[in-house]
Amino acid sequence: MREDASLTSLLVLVASSDERAFSIFYTRTKAKVFQTCLQICNDHSASEEVTTDVFRTVWLKAAAFDAKRSSPITWICAIARNRSIDWLRSNSRHLAASIDDALFVIDESQRTHEDAVLRGHYRLAIAAIAKLPEPKRQALNLAFFDELSGRDIALRLDTPVATVKSWIRRGLIDLRREFDDIPQNEPLYQLS
């Protein structure tokens, strides 16, 4: 808890472009971030590259961190996991290291009953997203996992904004239908 408070304070300073705070935050978290990237990418040099990208994201988006939603380590590991999955997708020759496995790399120190339930929901969401056609899936991933706006997604995909918004809207409708089909008494996780 004390470490979380310290890292949270550092992120507040990083959000105001404090380079010294960023350096301290980097030193305290780089091993965990690199380990997360390496678990997913299974490639040392790629993991170094992805780790650099993760910390660039931290520098740019530190103000988006919300201590009420997660700990600093959970937040940065989620960024590392998402960036690593992006790397896997863009380097299709590495897809043998299953993206499904990568989606469930978690911070072991953060396991609780609530986390187990959330992982169950997360698995269901990922399975439902995987069933979507590529344009909808890609638009939703960029909107929700990369937190891009409709305009940013349109620029990245070289597609009209209205089309991107339509893909997101229709994708969410499809996901809602998918979740409506899940029996309410179906367990979302297994106790081990």
N, C-alpha and C positions, 0 to 999 in steps of 0.2 A: 504493500500500500504506500509506504513511504517513497519507494522508487517511482511508483506511478505518479505521485504528487510532484516529485522532482522533475520527471519527464514532461508532465503536463505544464509545469511552469516554464520549462525550456521551450516547449512548443508555442506557448503564448509569446515568448520573446522572439522566436523564429518568425512568427506571423508578422512581427513588426520589423523584419529584416535584420535581426541581430545575428551577425556572423559568428560571434563568439559562442552564443547559445547554440547555434546550429552545429558548430564544431564539437561541442560537448555532447549534444544529442547524438550526433553521428558516432562519436567514440563509444558511447554507451550502448548503442543499438546495432552497430554495423555487423557484429558477429551473428546475431539472431536473424537479421535481414538476409545476410549472405547464406546462412544455413537454410532458410526457407526457400530461397531462390534455387539453391543447389539441389534440394530435395525434389523440386519440380523439374528444373531444366536438365538435371543430370549431366551438366557440362560446366566445367570450372570457368572457362573464359566467358561463356554466355552468362553465367551467374554473376560474374564481376560486372559485366555490362548492364545487366538488369538491376543489380544493386545500385549502380550509379544512377540509373533512371529513377529508381525508387526514391533516392535522396533528392534528386532534382524535383520530383513531385512533392516531397515533403517541404522543400524550400518554397515552392510556388503555392502550395495548398495548405500550409500549416493552419491558416485561419479557419479552414473547414473542419478541423478536428473538434469533436464534441465529447468532452470528458463524461457527459451523462450517458452517452451511447456505448462507449468502449474505453478500455485502457489505452494508453499510448502504444504499448507493444502490440496489442490486438489490432489497432488501427494500422500501424506501419506494416505488420505482417499481412494484413488483408491487401494492402497496396502491393506488397512484394508478391503475394500469391497471384493477384490479378495481372501484374506486369509479366510474371513468369509464364502464365497461361497464354498471354498475348504473344510472348516469344515462341512458345511451343506452336501456336497456331500459324505464326508467320514463317516458321521453319519446319515445314511439314515432314521433312525427313526425320525429325525427332519425335513425331507423334507416337512412336512405339511406346515411349514413356507416357502412358495413358493420361489424357487430360482429366478423365474421371477421377483418377487417383490424385491428381494435382488439386482438384477442387476441394478436397477434404484434408489438405495439410493444415493442421491447426496448431495453435500454441498450447502445448500440453499443460502448461501451468494455469491455464484459464478454464479447465474442464469443470463444469458443474452440471447439475441436473438441468438447469435452464439451457445451458449450452447444448446438451444432448437433444433437447426438444428443438432448439434452433437449428442444429445440424440436420435433424429429421426434416424440418421445413425446407431447409436449404437444399437437401438432396431431392426433395419433391420438386422444388422450383427448377433446379438444374435439369432434372429429367424432363420436366414439362417444356422448358426452353429448348432442349435438344430436339424435341419433336417439331418445333416450328420451322417453316421454310427459311432458307438462308437470309433473305433480306430482313425479315422480321426479327430473326434471332440476332443478327448483327446489329441492327438498330437498337434493340433492347439492351444488348450487352454494352454498347457504347453509351447509352443513356443512363443505365442504372449502375453498371460496374465501373465505368470510366467517368461517370458523372458529366458527360458532355451535353451541351444544349442541342436542341433540334438543328439550329443553324450550324453549330460546329460539326455535327454528324453529317449534315448535308455537304459541307465543305470537304470533309474527309472522304466521303463516299462519292463525291462529284455527282450528287443527285439533288433535285429540287427539294426545298424545305418541306413543301406540302406533301411530297411523296414520303419523306422520312417520317413526318408526323403521322401520316396514314399507316405506315408500317408499324410504328410504335403503338398506335391506338388499336389496330387490328390484332397485333401481337398480344396486347394486354387482354383483349376480348377473348382470344383463343386460350390464354392462360387461365382466365377466370372459368371458362368452360371446363378446362382440364381439372381444375381444383374442385369444381362442382361435382365431378364424377368420383371423387375420392370419398369412400364411406367414412362417416364421422367417427366411427369407433375403431378405425384402423390405426394401429400404433405407429407413431412417427419414428421411433427409435427402439433399439433393443438394449436392455441393461446387460452389461458384461460382467 
